[in-house]
């Protein structure tokens, strides 16, 4: 009996506790883990946009001031972006599953607090706590995915599904929020998270594997705080610019400069440390640095454009918010399709052609939107959004896959946090940059309209929404003339913004030419046809917990050289499962 116990201990030594006895070496469990991770990501992605349609109801109920309302909307992405590196690297240190489950708990508690917030201040605090939970969840999902799918070809498919779910979440948020606000009350957009979190916590604890990275040396607490403070100030300043603040104003320029100085000191500190918080040597690999840059460029070119397009659909074409959401669905469906077929395309085309093709397709979709004027052309919109969505997801999927492949399993949390941070920074800079381009092209057209007072023209030049308000107060021919000029000027500004966005995307396509030409897989991956051999892409002998495997049929990817003394030799995967089930 003792010999049987010892043998079983050897076989399961390197298998995470929650996977033992559930055919950890089989292919099914990895996909169940992916399902749990995608549900986690879906919640975070939905929560990033679900509040947008509930803002009018929140304003009517809680009566927040202008600054308070701005914080209610922006504090979630601001806190989330600031803490991604902190929690991503903390997961490498103390365990990614542990950080993920803690993020679930934070997210659930903050959702309950937000749903029943009685004052704007409480809602702001709740939204900040949601950002903390989101920062725990987002890098953990990607780093666990990196650990569970060491075979690059399987991992590419998993990342495609993961990115498709992110696209679905961003699109579902406004639709779900609109439905809940119309049928219940604004707090229900947060309350819907509670039952999902109640299920995700026990299921995640039972199914998800625990894994850690390199634990050599102490965790750099000061470095983590510096990264969080620097990113908070930088993102705060960028968001102010995106909301229309002048870049050289002290409240805008000071946080940006302070954030850049702190981040510079953070980088210098990491280069001098023996055990840095973030492995900056990753940026010395062209595939990693170019992939991160491509993520920034893709989001920079498109997120601001998405907001402008929403205004165009509602204020120029006169669509309702629900109709606007439905018009954007083709973009989401195309992004889902690109994520699902991206793995096979990546294997055939390689990262260089894949990312460049995605940028070119996205630029083509953006430029095709210049056909749109003040009249509705549904067919043009559908075709343009399909091309744009497919191209964008092709770019992001390939860039994420290439970036994550360059990071070892030990530094997966830090690499995932860098990718998510670049996503958030690209989005913030895009809103600021394209918003400035839009305003610069829009204002001259309404600055001087015949028969309209100068004060009214000045107020209308702030935005198309402001022009609608001013024209309604003026009434008569002056109001109609102002509104017509504002609509024409907005369409002109949209066309200029589309051209600038397309130019940025084509620059991204040029940068992508430095990526690897082919999708290289480790030699050990060639034998992994059924998903039972999980040898890492780097050829390392790591189990799912980030440590050296003890060598068994139940421990995926265990090389013969690292099997435990006395353990049976490596067998064919097909016979290994049968032998284990009969033991």
Secondary structure, DSSP 8 states (H G I E B T S, - for coil): -HHHHHHHHHHHTTS-GGGTTS-TTSSHHHHHHHHHHHHHHHHHHHHHHTTGGGHHHHHHHH---HHHHHHHHHHHHHHHHHHHHHHHHHHHHH-HHHHHHHHHHHHHHHHHHHHT--SHHHHHHHHHHHHHHHHHHHHHHHHHHHHH--SHHHHHHHHHHHHHHHHHHHHHHHHHHHHHHHHS-TTHHHHHHHHHHHHHHHHHHHHS--------S---HHHHHHHHHHHHHHHHHHHHHHTT--TTSHHHHHHHHHHHHHHHHHHHHHHH-SS-SS-GGGGGSHHHHHHHHHHHHHHHHHHHHHHHHHHIIIIIS---HHHHHHHHHHHHHHHHHHHHHHHHHHHHHHHHHHHHHHHHHHHHHHHHGGG--SS--HHHHHHHHHHHHHHHHHHHHHHHHHHHHHS-GGGHHHHHHHHHHHHHHHHHHHHHHHHHHHHHHHHHHHSS-TTS-HHHHHHHTT-HHHHHHHHHHH-HHHHHHHHHHHHHHHHHHHHHHHHHHHHHHHHHHHHGGGS-SS----GGGGG-SSS-----TT---B-TTSSB---BTTBTT--GGGS-TT------HHHHHHHHHH-
